[in-house]
């Protein structure tokens, strides 16, 4: 239900635009030229953290960033995370090309990612702040102040010019790294802190956030985690379990591919090259208890727990990646702050 002042209505409408776009993909031509993702990894800065159980490579924002788009939060991009030799995250695309929107395939069948979707790991996307369908400036948390050049609606597949990335402070340690972004655009201003850390002695990654509203305008937005998980090629045998009975709300997936039964959805066969699914599920309640997602495949898995209620829940997959995308709402008055966190517990055989 929409309620409250104009800022809240704008935030809710922007969230709706973002969530709707997540289920659709733009039509686009095959790119004429592209670069292997290995080139991007080789030219990118990286921070290595570990706790004796898990090792991860974290790509920070900056001029040598692995992720250089304007769709996702640029802080804490996980380009690799291994437990007992098992890889959980990494690039799900083979090549990159600047003219691609989202992703496509080249003549050889390789996945080509565009600059605004070519990322990896449990990466997050905030709905835009201050956006209007006319020329001007708007804000994406974790990215910066962006320029809207025309009267088109917001499109998270589109690459926007970054006018001001804000000020970033990055503090790594052996088992974690802290990112802090401070930014101001007129009445909108904030300090955004994001920490990725491994729990001592456990195969567990904790992602903590604190968003402080330092401006004079309320921050009303949403954020979801795309969770680009790579357990089994084709996702065959993957099972995703929730604390609540599932109902598919939109875009019913093929019955020979996905079975939804009770609290779980299962992948019955390998996904085909170029096959894509994206659908909403419902059944969650109004408490954080329903943010408890268990994913298993090939003897490995991850349990994802959040400390906020889910407001929207999407499932996305191609043959190279499986994603469960829970949304949460953020409503922060001037001078106030919001904290939230996700806990990832990994399992692997051997």
Secondary structure, DSSP 8 states (H G I E B T S, - for coil): ---SSHHHHHHHHHHHHHHHHHT--------S--EEHHHHHHTS--EEEE-SSEEEEEE-SSTT-S---SSS--TTEEEEEEETTEEEE----SEE-TT-SSEEE-TT--EEE-TTT---BS-EEE--BS--SSSEEEEETTTEEEEE-SS----TTS--EEEE--EEEEEEETTEEEEEEEEEETTEEEEEEEEEEE-TTSSEEEEEEEEEE-SSS-EEEEEEE--BB-SSGGGTT-EEE-SS--EE-SS---TTTEEEETTEEEE-S---TT--EEEEEE---SSGGG-EEEEEETTEEEEEEESS--SEEEEEEETTEEEEEEEEEEEE-TT-EEEEEEEEEEE---
